Amino acid sequence: MAQKKLTKKTLMKSFHHWYYGNLTCFSQEHMQTFGYLTSMLPIVEELYDNKEDQARSMQTYTAFFNTEPQLGALIVGITAGLEEARANGSEEVDDETINGLRAGLMGPVAGIGDSLVVGTLIPVILGIALGLSTGGSPIGAIFYIVVWNLLAYLGMKFAYFKGYELGDKAVEFLVGAQGQAIRKAVSIVGGMVVGGVAATWVSVKTSFQLGNAKHPYLVLQDKLDAVYPGFLTALFIVFCWWLMAKKNISPIKVMLLLVVIAFIGVLVGFFNPGLSY
């Protein structure tokens, strides 16, 4: 019996299903499960001719799944390789093996992906885009859209096919000591990048002062700058982090809270919006 081998066309179709549909029918109950199902459908249809075998194989991928979508393409590629091995009669690959691998990789891949993509790559690209947007130029927005989509597509494609190539060999690397070291290193770099972007593009200053408007004897911002330049900026950034990381408040609610703080601050004279009428 000839060995079954997935064609490049089928693998590309599976990859595109994940690229475009990793958040298909996203919900708190299923997260990325249905996106995973759509990406595995071309694989299963090519490997199995019998509808019953296809249904039985697809049932494997109905389990809960959620990870960082870009680097998560690696897991989809790995399971495509494992499904190919199962279709060829490998006794070492069954439902439990595949689901155990998926469950075991979700966390490590999410940790690396969130630090590398969300915490490092996106802030760097955004920082460059903000610089290009100075003066209201649309070049910054165009730059971000083109560069991000290009990097995301090529990066996810590389991860998918590398996962298919490596199969279960990638598991030991991602969940072992090397994977932990990578996650820690990337997290540190990501924190530095986010801090640098925040310090460059966020500026919070107070207009509070005591005394005559023309000759005040206390200008709070000058005193703060003399002791700790950027103190209010750092304070607000740490405050936002505390709300989201420690209190689990959504970013939208945090932004609304900042609007309220800014509004009240302007009313009492603590902030000056710099508007003239």
DAWOFEN-V602592 format. One record per residue. N is the residue number from 0. RES is the residue in one small letter. OMEGA is omega in radians with two decimals (999 if undefined). NEAR is the number of other C-alpha atoms within 12 Angstrom. Layout:
N|RES|OMEGA|NEAR + N|RES|OMEGA|NEAR
This chain:
0|m|-3.09|6 + 1|a|3.11|7 + 2|q|3.10|13 + 3|k|-3.11|21 + 4|k|3.13|24 + 5|l|3.12|31 + 6|t|3.12|19 + 7|k|3.14|15 + 8|k|-3.14|14 + 9|t|3.11|25 + 10|l|3.10|37 + 11|m|3.11|28 + 12|k|3.10|28 + 13|s|3.12|39 + 14|f|-3.14|46 + 15|h|3.07|29 + 16|h|3.12|29 + 17|w|-3.10|39 + 18|y|-3.08|35 + 19|y|-2.97|23 + 20|g|-3.08|26 + 21|n|3.11|35 + 22|l|3.13|28 + 23|t|3.12|22 + 24|c|-3.10|17 + 25|f|3.08|18 + 26|s|3.13|16 + 27|q|-3.11|12 + 28|e|-3.03|14 + 29|h|-3.10|22 + 30|m|-3.04|24 + 31|q|-3.07|33 + 32|t|-3.08|35 + 33|f|3.03|29 + 34|g|3.09|36 + 35|y|3.14|46 + 36|l|-3.13|38 + 37|t|-3.13|30 + 38|s|-3.14|38 + 39|m|-3.10|45 + 40|l|3.11|35 + 41|p|3.13|32 + 42|i|-3.09|43 + 43|v|-3.12|40 + 44|e|3.13|31 + 45|e|-3.06|28 + 46|l|-3.06|32 + 47|y|3.11|26 + 48|d|-3.08|16 + 49|n|-3.12|14 + 50|k|3.13|15 + 51|e|3.11|13 + 52|d|3.10|19 + 53|q|-3.14|24 + 54|a|3.14|19 + 55|r|3.13|20 + 56|s|-3.13|36 + 57|m|3.12|32 + 58|q|3.13|24 + 59|t|-2.99|32 + 60|y|3.09|38 + 61|t|3.13|27 + 62|a|-3.12|25 + 63|f|3.12|25 + 64|f|3.09|36 + 65|n|3.11|37 + 66|t|3.08|33 + 67|e|-2.95|31 + 68|p|-3.05|40 + 69|q|3.11|41 + 70|l|3.12|43 + 71|g|3.07|47 + 72|a|3.11|49 + 73|l|-3.13|45 + 74|i|3.12|52 + 75|v|3.11|58 + 76|g|3.13|43 + 77|i|-3.11|37 + 78|t|3.03|51 + 79|a|3.09|50 + 80|g|3.12|38 + 81|l|3.11|42 + 82|e|3.08|44 + 83|e|3.12|35 + 84|a|3.13|29 + 85|r|3.13|29 + 86|a|3.12|33 + 87|n|3.02|21 + 88|g|3.14|18 + 89|s|-3.12|17 + 90|e|-3.12|14 + 91|e|-3.09|16 + 92|v|3.05|26 + 93|d|-3.12|25 + 94|d|-3.10|24 + 95|e|3.14|20 + 96|t|-3.09|24 + 97|i|-3.13|35 + 98|n|3.07|28 + 99|g|3.10|22 + 100|l|3.14|34 + 101|r|-3.12|41 + 102|a|-3.13|26 + 103|g|-3.10|25 + 104|l|-3.08|37 + 105|m|-3.09|32 + 106|g|-3.14|26 + 107|p|3.14|36 + 108|v|3.10|38 + 109|a|3.14|33 + 110|g|3.12|33 + 111|i|-3.10|38 + 112|g|3.14|37 + 113|d|-3.14|29 + 114|s|-3.05|31 + 115|l|-3.04|32 + 116|v|-3.06|34 + 117|v|-3.05|29 + 118|g|-3.07|30 + 119|t|-3.03|28 + 120|l|-3.09|32 + 121|i|3.08|29 + 122|p|3.12|30 + 123|v|3.14|30 + 124|i|3.12|31 + 125|l|3.12|32 + 126|g|3.10|28 + 127|i|-3.13|24 + 128|a|3.11|27 + 129|l|3.10|27 + 130|g|3.13|22 + 131|l|-3.11|19 + 132|s|-3.13|18 + 133|t|3.14|15 + 134|g|3.12|10 + 135|g|-3.14|12 + 136|s|3.12|14 + 137|p|-3.08|16 + 138|i|-3.13|19 + 139|g|3.14|23 + 140|a|3.12|22 + 141|i|3.12|19 + 142|f|-3.09|23 + 143|y|-3.11|27 + 144|i|-3.09|18 + 145|v|-3.05|17 + 146|v|-3.11|23 + 147|w|-3.13|27 + 148|n|3.12|20 + 149|l|3.14|15 + 150|l|-3.13|22 + 151|a|-3.11|29 + 152|y|-3.10|24 + 153|l|3.13|20 + 154|g|3.13|27 + 155|m|3.11|36 + 156|k|3.11|34 + 157|f|-3.13|26 + 158|a|-3.12|32 + 159|y|-3.07|39 + 160|f|3.05|32 + 161|k|3.08|28 + 162|g|3.10|32 + 163|y|-3.12|35 + 164|e|-3.06|25 + 165|l|-3.09|25 + 166|g|-3.09|30 + 167|d|3.08|33 + 168|k|-3.12|21 + 169|a|-3.05|31 + 170|v|-3.10|30 + 171|e|-3.13|18 + 172|f|-3.03|21 + 173|l|-3.07|33 + 174|v|-3.12|27 + 175|g|-3.09|18 + 176|a|3.13|14 + 177|q|3.12|17 + 178|g|3.11|24 + 179|q|3.12|20 + 180|a|3.12|18 + 181|i|-3.13|24 + 182|r|-3.13|29 + 183|k|-3.13|21 + 184|a|-3.12|19 + 185|v|3.11|25 + 186|s|3.12|26 + 187|i|3.12|19 + 188|v|3.12|24 + 189|g|3.10|29 + 190|g|3.11|24 + 191|m|-3.13|21 + 192|v|3.13|27 + 193|v|3.10|31 + 194|g|3.12|24 + 195|g|3.11|21 + 196|v|3.13|29 + 197|a|-3.14|27 + 198|a|-3.09|23 + 199|t|-2.96|21 + 200|w|3.11|23 + 201|v|3.14|21 + 202|s|3.10|19 + 203|v|-3.14|29 + 204|k|3.14|30 + 205|t|3.09|27 + 206|s|-3.08|26 + 207|f|3.09|25 + 208|q|3.13|23 + 209|l|3.13|16 + 210|g|3.13|12 + 211|n|-3.10|11 + 212|a|-3.12|12 + 213|k|-3.11|10 + 214|h|3.14|10 + 215|p|3.10|14 + 216|y|3.05|14 + 217|l|3.00|17 + 218|v|-2.99|22 + 219|l|-3.11|24 + 220|q|3.11|25 + 221|d|3.12|20 + 222|k|3.13|20 + 223|l|3.14|23 + 224|d|-3.14|17 + 225|a|-3.11|12 + 226|v|-3.05|12 + 227|y|3.10|15 + 228|p|-3.14|19 + 229|g|-3.09|25 + 230|f|-3.12|24 + 231|l|3.09|26 + 232|t|3.12|26 + 233|a|-3.13|25 + 234|l|-3.13|21 + 235|f|3.12|25 + 236|i|3.11|28 + 237|v|3.11|19 + 238|f|3.12|20 + 239|c|3.10|26 + 240|w|-3.14|23 + 241|w|-3.14|17 + 242|l|-3.07|21 + 243|m|-3.06|19 + 244|a|-3.05|15 + 245|k|-3.11|12 + 246|k|3.11|14 + 247|n|3.08|14 + 248|i|-3.07|18 + 249|s|3.12|17 + 250|p|-3.14|17 + 251|i|3.13|14 + 252|k|3.10|16 + 253|v|3.11|23 + 254|m|3.10|20 + 255|l|3.10|15 + 256|l|3.11|20 + 257|l|3.08|20 + 258|v|3.13|14 + 259|v|3.12|14 + 260|i|3.13|19 + 261|a|-3.13|22 + 262|f|3.13|17 + 263|i|3.13|16 + 264|g|3.10|20 + 265|v|-3.13|20 + 266|l|-3.09|15 + 267|v|3.10|15 + 268|g|-3.14|19 + 269|f|3.09|23 + 270|f|3.09|24 + 271|n|-3.11|21 + 272|p|3.11|18 + 273|g|-3.12|11 + 274|l|3.08|7 + 275|s|-3.08|5 + 276|y|999|4
